Amino acid sequence: MNKQPSPPLPLSAPSQWWEIKVVGVPLLDDLLFWRLQAEGCQGTASQVVNQVLTVCGYLACDREQTPDLEKIAARLRQDALEVGQSAPEIHWQLITEEDWAHSWRDYWHPQEVGDQLLIYPAWLEVPEQATVGHRTLLRLNPGVAFGTGAHATTRLCLCALERQLKLQSNRPITIADIGCGSGILAIAALLLGADQAYAVDLDPLAIGAAQDSRDLNRLTPVQMWVAEGSINRITQQIHYPVQGFCCNILAHVILNLIPQFSDMTEVGSWGILSGILDSQISMILEALHAHNWQVLNTDHEQDWCSLTIQLQPSK
């Protein structure tokens, strides 16, 4: 049943969120995720029941008014029509942060990623070793921050990160996580063998979520340094270039950051870029080439890709 939009409430309380619920076919999964992120949603969740997909996105209510939500709904419908699918059903409501946290638990369940990781929600009892098996347990309490391993962009990053750390297991590794969200990539890197991680995000809510998840995994602030900001904040903090970095952000943001990647790295350092649609690869490759980055691997899942890159000597 289509729910009419609720009238806007007073926006003084920062703990209120607009929940945008989109119901369509499973083929729209990645497209809906991309659009909701592009429109500024700070958290997303999805589930498929009886071949019906439900995707929820969450916007801080002090940033969006009802007319803006109507524009987002129109863009979501247009995206679906452009790929030959029926326009999805869309409705929204104001919820509290507590309601969001409860909703998240309904959507998100433990999942295996790559060959080594088991991503495990913080609110579930820690499983016995026999249940975990050979996998490394990564506990997560993402709150409203993006990044649980449920979305293709995060899985691609985690698998590429696992591969890179295996290749360099015989040397000390420091990594940076740009746009860390929940902190999942920085935490995964440390659990998989990295020695130190620097994690930054422009969203203060993400910083709190990353710190909480760091503590859940019994990592120290020295092992995983978390701060609000971007690449320039990391360059102010580090004493030596990092050996690797992850950047799971939308493609147009990555494009703007590429000239700064060399500020925190050196020749031979590698990076993992995700959040890129297949249709956006060419513009990213062109910018990487212009700044002396070589693509080592390209991985795909559905309509998304990740790039593993390495800095080459200046031409």
Buried (B, 14 or more C-beta within 10 A) or exposed (E): EEEEBBEBEEBEEEEBBBBBBBBBBEBBBBBBBBBBBBBBBBBBBBBEEEEEBBBBBBBBBEEBEEEBBEEBBEBBBEBBEEEEBEBBBBBBBBBEBEBBBEBBEEBBEBBEBBEBBBBBBBEEEEEEEEEBEEBBBBBBBBBBBBBBBBBBBBBBBBBBBBBBBEEBEEEEBBBBBBBBBBBBBBBBBBBBBBEBBBBBBBBEBBBBBBBBBBBBBEBEEEBBBBBEBBBEBBBEBBEEBBBBBBBBBBBEBBBEBBEBBBEBBEEEBBBBBBBBBEEBBEBBBEBBEEBBBEBBBBBEBBBBBBBBBBBEEEE
